[in-house]
């Protein structure tokens, strides 16, 4: 059976202009391919080399885009390569099959959240009451599953994030700070559960994963082999495990390296 590759997207395979980390001389910068347009403006990129690698990976494995983005946010991404049969959105809350959310999977997730953690409304009210309007730009709810804030990082009080994490932990939720977004996500809402479901449906006996944030930790630990870049929450906290490879590359070149590793592992049918 082909390997299953479940990879995070933002700051793992695709990068905003602010996250590219093009530290080399301009003349040596890689050629970039725009893979997302939002409100008529280019938003996310990968290197042209990464685009070729992803196309090859789509032919060699069951590639499953795995993201915390909502379905609407995911669907504006135009990845190179074969159209994925499966995609995981909303941190595992939606399992897309040929672009359509599987209703049975979503119902299972909703039942699990209702049974195991505090309701979204309680978390949303806490965020609205305690977050300082000085540094909050937007309050958002994603697919009625979790909440996040868009903030001004230079004005954000880090102690507030730590206090929020403790408050959320006691209610069965977790907190993740990614770029300009602070996510509050129910603990039972995981990418790993959705990845296991795709593995069950496809019969894949080798699972490979990549990601950069704390919301990807469960995905990497659940896979047979995982990779993380040299940037992001996982790198900042020194996150590691025996089957997880910490790569040194940062920014868009990390996405290229991750795809090389995934393709080598998927093509050989074993760990790279």
Secondary structure, DSSP 8 states (H G I E B T S, - for coil): ---EEEE--BTTTBEEGGG----S-GGG---EEEEEEETTEEEEEEEHHHHHHHHHHHHHSEEEEE-SS-HHHHTTB--SSS--SEEEEGGGTEEEETTEE-HHHHHHHHHHHHHHS--HHHHHHHHHHHS-TTTEEEEEEETTTEEEEEE-TTT--HHHHHHHHHHHHTTTEEEEEETTEEEEEETT--HHHHHHHHHHHHT-S-EEEE--SGGGHHHHHHSSEEEE-SSSHHHHTT--BTTEEE----THHHHHHHHHHHHHHHHHTS--
